[in-house]
Amino acid sequence: MVNCAQFARFAALVALAAAAISCRSINAPAGVSREMAASIPSDTLILAGLNLDELRASPLYPKLPPAARALAEPFRGAAYLLLASNGKEIATITPGLAVAGHKTGRGGAPDLLARAAPLAGGKQIWIVARGGVTLPVAGNADNLNRLLRDTEYAAIAARIGSGIEIEATAVARTAEAGREFEENLRAIFSLTAAASARQPDLVALIRSIRISREDRTVRAEFSGGPDAVDRLLRLVTR
């Protein structure tokens, strides 16, 4: 039979354990607080983060197309923004736990945050998607959906300063799938370059993308000057 002293000691241990858990740092990109992470819907398939303060301070921000700047306009008072999608709906999460959009099963997406953390360091924009997810994109960007069908996850992050730097990573389910992903990615870029022969600036942009693979992991990297943002937008929205 448990006496009062034993019960008190047990309760104290539970309280200490709870305190330790609550104080443990989350493995997430800088700027994402524990409260924001816990507010991510548990059915999230695609998670994106935007460091709005750093974006607004970027020399390139005024040069972004009006449509791109309009996305951040409703969040003028927020320093950071999370976008969480289940493939059908989008939830927006800002510091102070202002959450809008779908809120199904709050519980976070710790795996997506952990995968974003190493890629998002020093970047103002990042996106992580679970494998097999169909992204809500059109035009040339729809080629991504065909590529992502056999991946465990994919992520992309961008640093925007006086120029732009983009790093994308995809982890395939097998080494063979990784090889096929790399080949298909190179083929898509080659075909796009051929179709853009009359636009030498786009061809130069495509050819400057660096692709590499290590076992199941495929990476693509790009960096460019102020004009690169406009060229990239033209490329993916064609």
HUZI-V257742 format. One record per backbone hydrogen bond with DSSP energy under -0.5 kcal/mol. CO is the residue of the C=O (numbers start at 1). NH is the residue of the N-H. If there is no record, write none. Layout:
((CO/NH) (CO/NH))
This chain:
((3/7) (4/8) (5/9) (6/10) (7/11) (8/12) (9/13) (10/14) (11/15) (12/16) (13/17) (14/18) (15/19) (16/20) (17/21) (18/22) (19/23) (20/24) (21/24) (26/28) (29/32) (31/33) (33/37) (34/38) (35/39) (36/39) (37/40) (40/107) (40/108) (41/44) (45/130) (46/85) (47/128) (48/83) (49/126) (50/52) (50/81) (51/55) (52/56) (53/57) (54/58) (55/58) (58/61) (60/63) (60/64) (61/64) (65/68) (65/69) (66/70) (67/71) (68/71) (68/72) (69/72) (69/73) (70/74) (72/75) (73/76) (75/78) (79/52) (79/53) (80/95) (81/50) (82/93) (83/48) (84/91) (85/45) (85/46) (89/86) (91/84) (92/100) (93/82) (94/97) (94/98) (97/99) (98/94) (100/92) (103/106) (104/42) (104/43) (105/42) (109/113) (110/114) (111/115) (112/116) (113/117) (114/118) (115/119) (116/120) (117/121) (120/123) (124/51) (125/158) (126/49) (127/156) (128/47) (129/154) (130/133) (133/135) (135/137) (138/141) (139/142) (140/143) (141/144) (142/145) (142/146) (143/147) (144/148) (145/149) (146/149) (147/150) (148/132) (148/151) (150/173) (152/131) (153/171) (154/129) (155/169) (156/127) (157/167) (158/124) (158/125) (158/160) (159/161) (159/165) (161/60) (163/161) (164/224) (165/159) (166/222) (167/157) (168/220) (169/155) (170/172) (170/218) (171/152) (171/153) (174/178) (175/179) (176/180) (177/181) (178/182) (179/183) (180/184) (181/185) (182/186) (183/187) (184/188) (185/189) (186/190) (187/191) (188/192) (189/193) (190/194) (191/195) (192/196) (193/196) (194/197) (196/199) (199/202) (199/203) (200/204) (201/205) (202/206) (203/207) (204/208) (205/208) (206/209) (209/211) (210/221) (212/219) (214/217) (216/172) (216/218) (217/214) (218/170) (219/212) (220/168) (221/210) (222/166) (224/164) (225/228) (226/229) (227/231) (228/232) (229/233) (230/234) (231/235) (232/236) (233/237) (235/238) (236/141))
